[in-house]
Amino acid sequence: MAVKSEFRKDDGSLSVLIMGLFLITVALLFLMTDVASISVSKRSLTQATEAAALRAVQSLDKAAYYRGTSAVGVPLDCAMARIRVLEELDLWMNSDGMRRPELEKVWLTDFYCEGNTVEIHTSANAALAFRLPQSTLSTVEIHASAGASANKSDWFLFP
């Protein structure tokens, strides 16, 4: 009879409950940290993509511009624009000041150039801050896109 009464006591049940809630809280904290890290990495990739798009629209097709044969106000040299996009992404990726440490690799997935408009799509692998020991997920692929156009009103005119 004494053994049965020992198992029915509630002593220590609160400590088990607190330990369980603590483990759940820590797991949620890890998850929130990973989500915040991915969100900041996504914003950083978006900024790099916007910078590359703005650099691309600075690629003036001088021959078409001075001939005046272009249907758009400021025609772009699309081959040079693509080179400038790749240069900007490479510069951004190799810079310690602009790149987030979570981003492992950035690449250009799509490039569209027509007349005076450029649209680019980029992707990157973002490393997770915390990785569960049983999980194979250590990086997440994120995407960003940006577009820009060159218009005569956007160019500086000097008297």
Secondary structure by P-SEA (a helix, b strand, c coil): caaaaaaacccaaaaaaaaaaaaaaaaaaaaaaaaaaaaaaaaaaaaaaaaaaaaaacccaaaaaaacccccccccaaaaaaaaaaaaaaaaaaccccccccccbbbbcbbbbcccbbbbbbbbbbbbccccccccccbbbbbbbbbbbbccccccccc
